[in-house]
Amino acid sequence: MKFCILTTFFGSHSFGGDSVYVDRLSRALLRRGHEVHVAFSSGAYQVLPDRLPVCFYQPPSGLVLHDLGHGLAGRISAVWAHQTGRALWFGPALERLFRHHRFDVIHVHNLSLLGAKEICRLLRTQQALRVATLHDYWWVCPLSLLRKNRTAECVEPSCFACNLRSQRPPQLWRNDTWFNEALGAMDAVLFPSRSAMEICRCRGLRHEAQFVLPGMLTQDWCMPPEAADSGGKPYFAAAGRLVPEKGFGKLIPLMGRLPDVELLIAGAGPAESALRRAAKDLPNVRLLGLLDHQRIQRLFRGARAVLVPSQFPETFGLAAAEALSLGTPVIARNLGSLPELIEATSGGLLYDEEEQLAQHMRTLAYDDRVRERLSRAARSGLPAVWLEEGHTKAYLSILEACASTRQRGGTA
C-alpha cells in the first residue's frame, strides 16, 4: 500500500512522542514492503518559541519526505494556521502532493500548525482511507495538556482566559464542536490509551469508529545493552522534554532524603534553567541534557527505577513503556494512561501524593527483592501490541476493518 503520513513536526524539526511514533511506524511499514511518504513543515517548527535546536535525522532508506512549508512562507503559514485554522500555503502544497500521488492511506497525526479545519475539509475529497491518531489533547484543548492556566487540572474549560494567562494567543476559530466536524473526515480515530479516549469523549468528541492503539516500541527495547555506569551509586532515571508539566521539579527536593542515591534527568527544554537552580545544592541530582536512543536505553537499564511524575494526563507515557520493556520498574503518578501501563505489566508502583512517591523511591532504592519482582513482572507481562510486530499487525487490521466498512457503504 501507499501511505501518506501527515504531521506538523518531523525528523530534524521535531520534538515529542508524536514524531517518534511517526518515525517508528514509517520504518515498520517500509520493512513490510509498503511505500511511505511523510509530509510536514520545517517552517512551522521555526515559529515555536521554546523549540529545541535542530537535530540531525537520518531517514530510513525509501522514506519520502515532503516539506510543505520552509523558510518565511512556512513560518507565516504556521502562524496563520494557529490563528485561523486555515492552511494558507500548506493547503495548495498538499493538493499538489495528492494530485501527484494516489495514496491508499492518509494518516493524520499532529495538525496543530498546519491548518486543521481546512486540511480536514481537503481530506474529505480524497478516496484514500483516512485515519487520525490523537497523540495529545490538542483537538479538545488549545494548550494540548488539559492544564488550566498551565498550573492546575482543567475541570471547567475557559479556553480564552486560559490562553491569555498562559501567554498564548487565543484561537477564536475554535468552538465547542469544531473537532467533531473536522474528525468527521476520518474513517477512524485512534487513541494511544483507553484513558485518552475517555477524556476526549468527556470533552465532547464523537466518532463512530474509535480504536485504542498504544504507542510502539522498536524490537531493540527488548534486547537491552549493558547497564550505565553511575560511579557505583544506585540511581533513579527520568527523561522527557523539560517543561513544568512533566513534573521533574517535584523530584528534586525528595533527593535530599536519599543522599546516597542519584537522580539522573535526561532531556532539554525551557524548564532546564529552573531545574538546574533547584538542584544546585544537591550533588546527587544531575541533568544530562539530550541523549540519543542508545544512551537512553543504557540509562534506563541501569536505574533502580524510572520516575514518571507527570502533572497532566499522559496519553501513553512512552518513557514508562520503554523502561518496562527493559525490565526496569516504573514509579508513576496515578493519572492518565500511566495506570494502564502499570496494570498491563504489573511492573511498577503508582502514587497520588508526594509522600507516597518518596516512600516508593526509598523502597526501590534499597529493597532488591521488590525491585526484582517488579522487573520480572514487567518483562513477562509486556503487551505484544507495544512491540513492532504486534503493533503493526493491529494497525493494519484497523485499516482492513475501515476498508470493509467502506465497501459495505457504511461509515467507519
N, C-alpha and C positions, 0 to 999 in steps of 0.2 A: 504493500500500500504506500501511498504518497502522503506524507504528513506535513502540515504547516503548523508550527508551534509559535504562538503569538504572545509576546510578553514585553513589558516596558524595559526591564533591565536584564542584561545577559552578558556572559563572558567577562571580558576585561572591565566592562562598565556595569557592574552589578554588586549587590550585597544581599545577604539573607538567604533563607531557605528556599524561596521560590526559584531563584536562579540555580541553586544546587540541584533542585529536583529536575528542572528542565534539562540540565546537562546530563544527569543520570538517566532520565527517560530517553533522551535522544540517543545516547550511547547504546542503551539496551535495544532500542528499535533498530538501530543500524546493524548491530550484531545479528539480528534476526532477519536481515535482508531487506528491510524497508528503506524507503527514501525519506530523508528528514530535512526540512528547512526550518530555520528559526528566524523570525522577524522581531526586531527590537529597535531601540533608539539610543544611540550613544549621546545625542544631544539632550535627551531627557535626563540622563544621568548627570550631565554637567550642571543642571539647574538646581540640584539638591544642595541645600545649604550646609548639610552635615555629611556630605559624601566622603567615602574613603578614597585614598589615592588610587588612580587607575592601576590595576594589577595585570600581570601577564596571564594570558589564557591561550592555551593551545587546543583548538577544536579537534575533535577526532576526525580521522580520515572519512570523507564522504559527507560530513555535515555541511550544509549550505547555509551561510549566514546572509541576512538581508538587513542592512541598517536603514531603517525607514526615515531617519532624520538625524543628520550630524551637523556640527557647526552651529552657526547662528540660526539657520532655519529650524533645526531640531530643537534648539532651546526655546525659540519663540513658540513653536508648535506645542511644546510641553506645557508652557505657561498658559497658553490659550486653552489647552485641553483641561488643565486643572480648574480654570475659572469658568469654562462654558460647557464642558462635557463633549465638545466638538473636536473633530480630528484635524482640521486645517490641512497642512501638507501631509500628515500621516495618512489621511483617507485616500487621496489620489495615489499615493505610493502603494497602498495596499490593493487598490483597484487594479493597478498595473501588474502587481505581483499575481493576483488571482487570474487575470487575463492570460498571463504567460504560462501559468502552471495550473493544471487541472488536478487539484488536491482531492484525495479521498476523505481526509480527516483534517479539520481545523480545530486545534486545541488551544483554547484561550487560558492564559494564566493571569499575570498582573497587567491590568489595563489602566492603572491609576493616572498615568501621564500621557496616554495615547489618545484619549477622547472616547471613553467607553460608550456613551449613548449613541454616537454616530457610527462607531465601529460595529456595534451590535446590530444596528439597522442595516449596515452593509452586509453583515454575515447572513442575514435573512435571505439575501439574493443568491447565496451560494448553494450548490447542490451537495457539497461535501457534508459528511457527518460533522456536527458541531458540538463540542463539549467544553465545559469550563471547570477549572479547578480553583476553588476559593482557598488560597493559602493563608489568607489573613481575613480580617473583618472589614476590609475597605468598602465592600459593597454596602454594608449596613452602618458603617462608621467612618466619617471623613478622615479620622486620625488612625484608623486601622486596628487599634488596640483595645477599644472599649474602655479607655481610661479617661474619665471625665476630668477636664482641665489638666490632664496628664498627671493627676495626683491621686485619684480615687476610682473605685469601681463605678462604672456608668450604670445606674439603675433606671433613672428617668432621663432620657436623652433631651438635651437642649443644645443642638449642634452649633447653632450660630454663635451663642455666647461661649461655648467650649472652644471653638476655633479661635475666637478673639483672645481668650485668656491663655490659649496655648501658642499665641503669636503665629497663627496660621490664617491666611486669608479665607474667609467663608466661601463656600461653594453654593451660590444661590440657586444653581440649576438643579441641585439635588432636592427631591421631595420624598414623601413617605413611601411611595410605591415605584420610584424610578427603576429600582433594581429588578423588580418583577417583570416590567416591560422589557428591559434590556436582556435579562437572562431568558426571557421567553423565546429568544432566537436560538437557544441551545437545545439539542436533543437530550442532553443530560448535564447535570451539575454534580460535581464531585467534591467531597469534603475529606480532609485528612483524618478526621476523627468523628465519633458519634457526638461528642460534646460540641464541636464546631457546628455540626449540622443542627443540633437542638438550639444552640444560641442564635443562629441565623433564623431559624424558624420562629423563635420567640420575638425576633425583631421584625417579623412580618414577611420573611422570604418564603415564596411559594413556587414550587415547580413540581410537575408530575413525575419526573424521573430524577430522583436524588440517590446518590450512592456514596458509601463510605469507602475510600481507598487511601490507606495510610501512606506516609512518605516511604521512600525507597532507600535502602542501604545497598551499596555495592558489595559483592561477594567477599572482598578482602577484609571487610569488617568482621568476618567470622574466622579470619586467619591472622590473629594479632601478632605484631612484631615484638621484639624484646621490650621489656619494661623500661620506662625512662629512668635515668639516673638522677636522683634528687639529693645527692650527697649523703645517702644513708638515712635521711629523715623520712618518716611517713608523711604523706601529703594528701590533701583534697585537691580536686581539679574542678574548674568551671570554665566554660568557653561560650562565646557568643559576641554579638555586637554590644559594645559598651555604651548602653543607654540606661537611664534611670529605671525604666520599666523592666529591665532584666533582673533587677534586684541584687546585683552583685555587691552594692554598697551595704546591704543588710548583713553580709557575711563577715565583713572586715572586723567589726567590733567584737564578734564572737571569738576571733582568733587570739584575743588577749587571754582567754581562758585555757587555751591549748598551746602554750609556748613551745612545746617540743614537737608540734605538728605544723606543717606548712600549708598555705593556701596558694595555689598557682592558678592565675587567671589569664586565659588566652583570649585575645581579641583586640579590636580597636574601635574607636567611636568617640562621640562628643563628650561622653562622661569620663574619659580616661584621666584627665587632669584632676577631676574631683576625687576619683578613686585613689590616685597616687597621693594626693594630700591626706586622705583619710588613713592611708597605710604608712605614712612616713615614720611613725613611731613604732611600727610593728615589723621587726626584721623577718618574721615568719610569713609575711604576705608579699608575694612577688607578682607583678604584672609582666607577662611575657611578650605582649604585642601579638601581631598576626602570625599564626603558624600555618604551615602547609598541611596537607592531608596526612602525610606520614607522621609528622611531628605531633599532630593532634592524637593520632592513634597511640603513639608511644606515651604521650601524656596521660591519656585516659586509662591505658592498660596498667600503668604502674600506680594509679591512685588507689587510696583506701576506699574512696567513693567519689562520684561526680555529683556536684551540687547544682540543682536547678531551682533557684529561688524566685522564679518569675512572678512579677506583681500583676500580670494580666493573664487571661486565659489563653495559653498557647494552643494553637490549632493542632499541632502534632508534637513538638518537642524533640527536634532532631538530635540535639546533643544527648538527651536522655536515651533515645533509641540506640545511638551509636555506642554509648557506654555499655548498655545492657548487652548488646551483641558481642562485646568483648569479654563479657563476664564480670564487668565492674559494677558493683552496686550503685544505685542512684538514691540520693535523698532529694525529694522534690516537694514543692508546695502542692497542697491538696486543692488544685484548681485547674480548670480547663481539661485538656486531654491528658495531663500527666498521670492522674489516677488510672486512666485506661491503660497506659503503658506499663505501670507497675502491676496492675491487675492481670494483664496479659502474660507477664513473665514471672511474677512473684519475686522479682529481683531487686526490690528497693523498699524504701521507707518514705511515708508521707508525713507532712506536718501542716498544722494550721497556724500555730503561734511560734514565735521565735524561740521561746524556751524549749519547745518540742524539738525544734531544729538543733539547738545546742545539745540536747540530750542524745539525739540520733548521731550527731557528729562525734560525740565522746564515745558512744558505743562502737561505731565503725572504726574509730581511730585505734582502739585498744583491744577489742574483742575479736580475735581471729576466727573463732567458731561461728559467730554470727555472720561475719563477712564472707566466709567460705560457703555457708549455707545459702546466702543470697546470690553469691556468684554462680554456684551450681544451678540454682533455680533459673537465673537469667539465661544461662546458656541452653538449658534443656527446654525452656519454655518459649524460646524466641519464635514468634509467629512467622510462618513461611512467607506470608504476604508482605513482610517488611523487606525481604531479600529479592534480588533482581528477578530470578526465575519465577517465583510465585507472584510477585507484583506485576510483572509484565503479562503473565497469563491472565490474572484478574482484570487488568486494564483492557486487554484485547477482548475478553469475554463481555465486558461492558459495551464496547464498541459493537460487538456482534449482536448484542441484545437491542441496541439502538437501531441498527440496520434492519433487524427483523421487525421492529415496531414500525419503522418507516414503510417497509414493504407491505405491512398489513393495513397501512393507511391511517395509523393512529399517531398519537403524539408521544414521543419517547419520554 
